[in-house]
């Protein structure tokens, strides 16, 4: 790996949702503030949507760390579950020990869940359920989740639900059978990509967290191409920056240059063929320009 070569303590551009690398871009910070306000105001349903790679899972984990001990969090990363399976998963997350009857009877399971929720609320704590990848959730499970949020005391809901999903989630919520769920979403935020200026700060932030103590690792042209190739999507920035570091390391270079980012883009299928074609034209132009400059300097 390139860590020692560039003076890093850990990989700076891993795509795993490590909250140590959370960067307060405008969209990420607005979304986090929206979630914190919604949770503390006791709203029932909250929705965060965003394209693939915009940082929804990292935002979810950052939220869970920010809530504190007064909030009991149930995190369900894969909600592609039937209603009964979702209730069982929720029971496990809430630390509920179930009897054999409760694991087989939905009625008994819901009674046990209600008792557990009342106990948590009696301890002056909130219950927040975070569902990631909610666009994969069956419609009947979404409806069952809505019915679960009907459990309440005279003063407050017994649990709040935050659903994180790709834009397809919006289409699913338009289904007539769950229109009541859509009406209950009181906070809704769409998480977009970064601005061009934020990409530079994002790269510098992740390098700094990873232990880089130098002045600049990516050249200005490399950053320009990184913004262009990634379309300012955080996950694509991570993928391309990691591959560009590998490219520079393989050459023994102390900095990441334009050609390293172009090589990374060529090696990344998710960018699409048309995008790589335009980058190949740019590379060819740069190569011809360099060759022309060398030829001119060698003229008698």
Secondary structure by P-SEA (a helix, b strand, c coil): cccccccccccccccccccccccccaaaaaaaaaaaaaaaacccbbbbbbcccccaaaaaaaaaaaccccbbbbbbccccccaaaaaaaaaaaacccccccccccaaaaaaaaaaaaaaaaaacbbbbbbbcccccccaaaaaaaaaaacccccccccbbbbbbbccaaaaaaacccaaaaaaaccbbbbbbbbcaaaaaaaaaaaaaaacccccccccaaaaaaaaaaacccaaaaaaaaaaaaaaaaaaccccccaaaaaaaaaacccccaaaaaaaaaaaaaaaaaaaaaaaaaacc
